[in-house]
Amino acid sequence: MKLMRSMMLAAGLMWSAVAAAPAMAQGAAAPSSYTSGTVWTTSRIEIMPGQFENYMDWLKNNWKPNQEFLKAEGWVISYHVLAVNSRREGEPHLILVQQWRDHPTTAQREDLGNRWLARQKSNDRQAATQNGERQVMRRQMGGMEMQELNLK
């Protein structure tokens, strides 16, 4: 869970830098031709040989309920599992996508993380162990965070 909290904190810090960049480039007084929209995150996943069905089961039984929890909490708007067609060397098998309403504050992230752990009947150490156990099924290849820009 500390990893999840750290990732959420890093995302928040990245958001601060991204949000400031367009305003600095335009000058503070210049009107903008867009408004900031939702936040999108992606995770690139390589599936280990012979583990595709096992990993899909894990997504269905674990990842999806967690996404539904985030939706019920009002943070995640939508989530998707995308298969990469015509995969080339070095590309993932799957891309997990989340559309977030906004970036949570540090206090909101902490509260959300605690409620998630309580829901899982887990703690930070158990969550980290479970993450490690998934290494036989998949390798995380990184991800991206993007902010939608709505043109006026």
Salt bridges, closest charged atoms under 4 A:
GLU46 OE1 - ARG139 NE 2.72
GLU73 OE1 - ARG115 NH1 2.05
GLU91 OE2 - ARG88 NH2 2.53
GLU110 OE2 - ARG5 NH1 3.36
ASP111 OD2 - ARG115 NH2 2.91
ASP124 OD2 - ARG5 NH1 3.69
GLU145 OE2 - HIS103 NE2 3.30
